[in-house]
Amino acid sequence: MAQPQDAPDLAAAPGRPMAMASNQGTPVAFSGTVGMLYPGNASAAVLMLGPVGYEELCLRSTWRTLAEALSLAGIACLRFDYPGLGDALDVAEPTGLDDWTETVRAAADLLRQASGCSRLILVGQGLGGTLALRLADCLAPVSGCVVMAPVVNGKRYLRELSVWTRLVADRIGIGMDPDDDTGCAVAGLRLPPARLAAIGKLGLLDLDSRPCGEALLLSRPGHAGDEALAAHLSEHGAAVTSLPYEGYELLTTDPTAARPPLPTIAAIVDWVALRAREPEQGIHALAAARPYEAQPAKLFGPGFVESPVRFGPGGRLFGIVCEPAKRPSRSAIVFVNAGRDYHIGWARVTVAQARAFAAQGIASLRFDTSGIGDSQADANGPEEVLYSDEQIADVSLALDLMETRGYQDPILIGRCSGAYAAFNAAVADQRVRQLVMVNNERFVWDPDESVEDAIRYAHRSVGDFGATLKRKGGLRRLLTGQLRIGPAGRYLLFRLMKQMSIRLAPWLGRLTKHGRLRRECHRRFGNLAARKVDVALIYAEGDVGMAEFHTYFGKTGDGIAAYPNLSFSTIPRADHNFTHLGAALRLRDRLLETVKS
């Protein structure tokens, strides 16, 4: 991103403890959580208070991009996870939001010590925006607040979460989770009842004084709460600038579809940069008394130790190494992203799986491939990293990292598109000794298939579409132009014809394109069999990925008999993402049974 025109001078400030070196950020651990500290040398630093739950899952890449843009403009900043969320330690029985508040205070202290800045500017999204305004007074001096789509009324927010939970459940074709007692676990990301009760009591229209002198409000179109908040802050003497939150709707719809809204990010950086150039009155007392010294970040949990790490070319990839507190096994697991869900996984299942494996003595790395979550994109890489050769290469870089830490005979685990990357990385990398593919939808990629369509229509059923064509002369109507099917239908027709052609390949000959795809798929499985790589295929019962399995291994799956190293199993009562609590536990238990240390 180009540097804003009003960005401060990047020349080093006298006595400033943090220097401008890179906009990547350095992993830090504090107060039972992890964060990313970014360098700068302006006279104010930015404390970023993120959203929670599904909103946070969707915005992770945007939050990273905003932090990098602030750092490029010479502004130090810190972003972090709240207790019990993201990569933070779990909290057994939270009684409210007091631990979140204390973590925000600790983050502010860390940022002041590292940057030397007394003045902070708070940037908050969603519930983080609410916390920014409510905590600004106790974090003083605060020069301004950037509030992005804030929670103005806690009770209304809980109702919205309930509706959001049902909408996401309907979209992925599942009902409400029978094991969730809150009704607010959007995409399986559950907040304990005590936290929800505390959130329900929050409000911004009851603030009886101005939280800061200036505020930038990024408001949602036609959102009455945002309009009321702007008026309320103005009435209490704050200078409020309101801007439309461009791209908000798409940003919070689906993590795989979400892309950082660059114009919005540029507007935030411009606003912050103007306030960050004001003269500073010396170095903050914390930095003066105890100069900041970066230490290797480590998070100590029950039976495990986690280390946030950067690796790969220029350190652009990010992950969390989770190791047993006691002596680990020789092997280690590498978890690969599913879609653009960042390394915690959908419903935070990867965090739970990694820590469960650590309890069994097995270390792991959960990481983000290029351009996903906390990993920067490769400037020379493809626009879409999913199903790309670059993503497969990133998996090998992750294997390199674990090898340098002393681990051998690596194990790859991936779901959906992550299973495709793991499978092909295992074929290409001789080090892999075990592979677990969960709900895999592709073994080999058809060069005529659109990656964009594959992602957009990933969970549409080809079988249901085929049944539609069989009813009431559907195929005849399609061929005569009487049946209109739209883009989704055209893609599903492409998939249906491909599956039929691959199944007929033994009779049509290997010289056809689909015959070559079939041969290549079995060549890759043969490669793994020859190396005696243990391969497990795990599917949720009835998953759409089963169509790919049947395409290459037959309707009954008899084709797997040709590979003695290959096992197949299904998990009942689960959706493609293992969203519900019970489904996530069944998957975790199956993985623990499957992986051989």
N, C-alpha and C positions, 0 to 999 in steps of 0.2 A: 504494500500500500504506500502511496506517495505520502511524504511528510506534509502535515497540514501547514498552510501558509503562516498561521499564527503560532507555530510551535516555538518553544523557547530556544535560546542559544544552547547548543550542545557542548560548548566549552566547559571543561571541568570547573565546578564551583570550588572556591577555596575551602579546604578543610572538610569537604563533603566525603563521607566514608564510602559511599557506593559510587562506582565509576561506570560509565557507559561502555560496555564491551560487547554485549550480545543481547538480542531480544528474545532468546530462547527461554530464559528463566532457569532458576536453580531449584531443585527439589528441596523442601524443608519439612521437618517434622516437629510438632509442638503440641502440647495439650491433648495428646491422644488422636491427633489427626495429621494429615499431610497437606502441603500446599506447594505453590510455585511462586518464588520470589523473583521479580524482574528488576533489572538495573535501571538507573536513571540519575540525573543530577539536577533536576528542577528544584524549586524551593518548596514544593508540596508533593506529597506522595498519595497514591490512590489505593484505598482499601476496597476490594471487590467483595460484595456480599451476594452470593449467587442464589438462584432459585432452588427449589427442592423437588424431589420426586421426578415424575415424567417430564416436567418442564426442564429440569436440570439435565436429564438424559438427552433431550433434544438440543439443548443449547450448549453442550460441553465444548464443541468445536468453536462456536461463536464466542464463548467466554475466553477461550485461549487466544483467538484471533484479536479480540479487543485488548487483552493484556499485552500482546506482542506489539500492537499498534501504539499503545500508550508508551511502551518502552522505547520504541523507535523514535517517538517524539521527545525523548529525554525524560520521561516521567516514571519514576520507580512505582511499582505496584505489587500487590500480593493478592492471590486468590487461594482459596482453601475449601475443604469439605467440612460441613457441620458434623458433630458427633453422631454416630449411627448411620451416616449417609456416605455415599461415594466410597473412598478408600479409608475412611476414618474407622476407629475401633467401634465395635458395637456397644450399645448401652443396654444393660440388662432390663432395668425398670425405670425409665425416665419419668420424672414427676412433673415435667412441664418443659419450659424452654430456658431454664436457668443455665444449663450447661452450654447451650448455644451462645447465650449472652457472654458467659465467661470466656468462651473460645474466641468470640469476636474481640473482646478486650485484649486477650493474649496476642491475637493477630495484629492488633493495632500497636501493641508494645513492640512486637518483633519488627514490624515495618518501620517504626520510628527509630529503633536501634540500628537497623540495617541501613536505612537511607539517611539518617541524621535530620530528617525533616520533623519539625514540630507540627506544622499544619498538615491536615489530611483532607482529602476530598473523597467522599464515599460514593461508590457506584453500586447500585443494587437492582436486581431483576426479580420481579414477582415478590415472593415473601421476603427475599433479601432487600428489596426496596423498602418494604415496611420496616424491617429491622434498622435499615440505615436512618430513616427519619426518626424512629423512636429512640435510637441509641446515640444519635449525633451529639446530644448535650453531654452525655457522660464520656464521650470520646474527644471532647473539645481539646484544642482548637480545631474546628472543622470549617473549612472555607466554603464548602458547597456540597450539594448532594445531586447526583444523577439518579433519577428514579425511573425505572423502566417497567411499564405495565405492573404497577404495584398492587398488593392486596390492600384495598382500602377498607374493606369490612370483612372481618374474620368469619363471621357466621355465613355470609354470602359466599365466601371462598369455599367453605366446607360443602355447601350445596353444589357449587360448581364442580368440586372434586368428585362428588357423587355422580353427577351427570357425566362428567368426563370419563369416569371409570366405566360406566355403561356404554358410552360411545366407543371407547377403545375395545371393550369386550365384544361389542357387536361387530366392529370392523374386522376383527380377527376371528370371528365366528365362534366365540365361547360365551357361556353365561357368567353370572357373577360367581365369585369364588366362595364356595360353601364354608371354607375354613377361615375366611376373613370376617372379623367381627366389626369392622369399621365401615365397610361399603365405600371407602375412599382410596382404595389401593389401585391407582391408575397404573396399568401395565404391570401389576404385581408389586409395585413399589409402595410398600405399606409403612405408614407412620403409626406408632403406638397410640392407643386411645388417649393417654395423658397428654401427649404432644398435641393431638388434634383438639382436645378440650382447651388447651392454652392458646392455640392458634385462633380458635373460635372467639376468644375474648379480645383479640387484637383489633385495633381500629386506628385510623389516621385522622378522622374528622373530629376526634375528641382531644387532639393535641391543643393544649391551652397556651402554648407559646411557640414562637418560630424555632424550628430545629436548627436552622442555619440561615445565613444571610441571603444566599442565592441557591436556586434549585433549577435543574433542567428536568422536565417531565416529558418522557416519551409515552404518549397516550395512544390507546387503541381507538380506532374510529368509532364514534358514536357511543363510547363507554361513559355512562353517566357518572360513575365513581371517579374516573380520572378528571372529568370536568369539575366535579365538586371538590376534589382535592386541590386542584389548581386555585380555585376560588378561596378555599380555606387558608391555604398557605399565604396567599396574597393579602388576605384580611389580617393576618398576624404579622405582616411586615416583611415577608420574604419576597425577593425579586424572582419571579417565576418565569422561565422561558418554556413554552410548550411546543413540542414538535410531534408530528405523527410518527408512530412507530412503524416505519416501513418494513414490510415483510413479516410482521408478527404472526399472522395467521398460518402461513406456511411453515414458519420456524418452529411452531409448537404442535404441528400435526403429526409428524413422524420423524424419528431421528435419522432414518436413512434418506429421507427427502430433504431434510433441513440443510441449508447452506448459510454461512455467515452473511448477514445483510451489510455489505461493505459501505454503502452510502450512510446507513445509520451509524455504523462504527466510526466513520470519518467525522460525522457531526458531533459525536460524543467527544472524540479526541480534540477537535477544534475548541469545543466549549471548555474542556478541562485545561487545555494548554494555556488559554488566556488567564485562568485563575492560578495556574501553577508557576507563572513567571513573576508573581509579586515578590518583593524583597523579603527574605527570611531574616529573622532576628537570631542568627547564630545557630549552632548545632543543638539538637534536642538533648536534654539532660541524660536520657538513657544511653544515647550514643557517646556522649562525652564521658560518662562515668564508666561505661563498659563497652568499648569498641566492638562492633560485630565481627565475629570470626565464623565463617561458614564451616560447618561440621557435616560429615556424612549423615544423611537423614536416615533414621531408623525408627520404626514403630514397633513397640513391644506389646504383644497381645497374649492371651492365654494359650500357651503351647506353640506360639509362632513368633517370628520376627520378620517384619516386612521392610524392604528397602526400595524406595522409589529410585529409578535409574534412568539415565539417558544413554543411548547407544546408537550404533549405526553411523553412517557418514555425517560428520559434523555434529553428532549427537542429536539428530533431529527426531529420532524415535524415542518413545517413552513407555515405560512399563513399571510394574511392581513385582519385585522378587519376593516370594513368600516362602520362608524356610522354617523347618521345625526348630523349636528352641533347643532340642537335643540333637545328637548326631543324625544328619539326614542320610537317605539312601543314596546309592550311586547314581540312579537315574533321576531325571527331573522332567516335569510336564511343561509344555508351552501351550497356552490357551490362545486361540486365534479368534479375532473379532467375527461376530455374526452381523452382516450388514454394516451399518455405521453405528451400531451400539458400541459405546466406548468400553474400555477394558473391564468395567465392573459387571458388564453383561445385562441383558434384559432382566428386569425384576431383581437385579443385583445378584444373580445366581452364581456368577463366576467368582465373586468375592467369597461367597459361602463355600463353593467347591474348593477353592484354593486353600482356605483355612482348614477345611475338613481333611484334605490330603496331608497338610502339614501335621495334623494330629496323628496321621498314620505314618509319619516319618518321611513323607515325599515332598520335596520342594517343587516350586512351580514359578512360572513367569506368566503374568497376564499383561498383555501389551497392546498398544494401538498401532496398526499398520499406517502407512503414509497418509496424511491428510485426515485421519480419523481421530476424534477425541483430543488427546493431549500430544499427538505426534504431528509435526509439521509435514506439509506436503513436499514432495521432491519437485523442485522448480522445473526439472526436465521430464517429469513423469506424466502419465496419462491423466486426462481430465477426470476420468472415472477409475478409481483404483480397484473397485470390486471386480472380481473375476479377471484380474489383469496379471501379467507376468511379474509386475513390480510387487504386487502383494505377496506372491509366492516367494520372490527374492527376499522380502522383508522377514518372512518366516525363517529363512536360512540365517539372516542377521541375528535373529533372536536365538537361534541355536548356537551361533558363535558366542554370544554373550554368556549363555549358560555354560558353555565349554570353558570359557576363561575363568569362570567361578568354580571350576573343578568337577562339573557334572558330565557324565557320559551316558551313552545309550538313551537318547532323548525320546520322549513320548509326546505326540501331538494330539491335541483335542480341539475339534472345531465343529460348530453347528452351522447349518445352512451354507451361506457363501464362505464362511470360515472353514467348513468341512471340505469344500472344493479346494481352497488354498492349502489346507493341511495335507490333503491327499496328494496334490501335485508337488508340494514341497517334499513329501516323503519319497515320492518317486525320484525326484531330482537329487536328494541329499542322502548319501549313503550312511550317514550317522544315525538316522531314525531307526528305532527298533520296535516301536509300537505306535499304532495309529487308531484313533477313535473318531469316527464320523457320525455326527448326530443330525438327523433330518437333512441329509445331503440332497440337493436338487440337481446337481450336475457333476458328472465324472470327467467328461471332456467337453470343451466348449466348441459349439458349432460357429464357425466364423461368419455365417450368414445370419446369426441371431443377434438382435439388438440387446445390448446390456441394459439400456434404459428401459426397454419393454420388459425384460426379464425381471428387473427390480420392481417396476411399477405393478406388474400383474403377477408377482411371484406366487401369491397364494390363491389365485383363481384355479379352479379345478378343470384340468383337461378332460377328465372323465365325465364330469357333468356336462361340459360342452358337447362331447361326443354323444352323450345320451340325448341331448337336445336335437342334434342332427338326425338321430334315428327316429324321433317322434314326428308323426304327421308329415312325412315327406320332407323333412328338414333339409336333407342333402340335395334333393331335387330343387327345392326352393332357393338354396344357396347358389347352386350352379346357374340357375336362370335369373338370378338377381332379385328374386322376390323376398329373400330373407336378408335384412340389414343387420350386420353384426357389430359394426363400430370397431375402433382400434383394439379394444380388449379382445373382441371376438376374432379379429384377424390374427392377433398374436397367438391366441389359443388354437386357432386352425393351423397355424404354422407348426406349433408344438405337436398337435395331434398327428399331422401328416409326417412329421419327423419321427415320432415314436413308431408309427406303423412301418415306415421305411426301414428303420433300424432293425425292427423285429423280423422283417422279411429279408434282411441283408444276406443270411445264409443261402437263400434261394435266388436272390437277384444278382449275387456276385459281389466280390470285394472291390470292384472297380468303381462302383457308385460312391457318391460322397458319403452317404450314410453307412455304406459298407465299410468305408475307411474309418469313420467315427467308431463303429463297433469294434473293428480290429484294433484301433488305437486304445480304446478303453481296456480291452482285455490284455493288450500288451503291457499296459501300466500295472494292472493287477498281477500279471505274470512276473513283472519285475519285482514287485514286493514279495511274491511267493518264493521266487528264486533266492531272495535275500533272507527269507524266513522272518519277515516283518509281521508281527501279530496285528491283524486288522479286524476291528470290530465295527459293524454297521448297526446303529441303533436308530430306530424310528418311533415316533409317537404313533399309536395305532390310527390308521387311516390318514396319515400325513400326506400332503400333496407330493412330497419327495419320493413316496413309494412308486410313483409312476416311472421315475427315472430308474429305480431299482428293477422294476418289472421289465422295463425296456431292454436292459442289458443282461438280466439274469433269468428272465422268463416269468410267466404269470404266477407260477408256484415257487419261484426262487430256486429251482433245482440247479441253476447254473453255478451257484456258489460251491457245489460239490467238486468243481475242478480246482478249487483253491483250498488246500488243507489249513492254511493260515488264516482263513476268513470265517468270521462268525456273524450271525445275524440275529437280532432280537428286537422286540417291540415293547413299548411302555404304554400301559392302558391309561385312559382318562387323562390325556394330556393334549395340549394344543401344540402348534409348531414351535412356539417360543417358550413353552413350559411356564406359563404365566402364573397359574394358581399355586398356592403354597404346597399343596399335596403333590402336584405334578413336579414341581422343582425338587422336592425331597425325593421323589421316586427316581428322578434323573440322577441326582447326587449319589444315591445309594447304588444305582446301576453302574455309575462310573467308578465308585470305590470298589465294587466287585470285579470290574472289568480290567482295570489298570494293574499291571504286574510290576512291582517295584524291583 
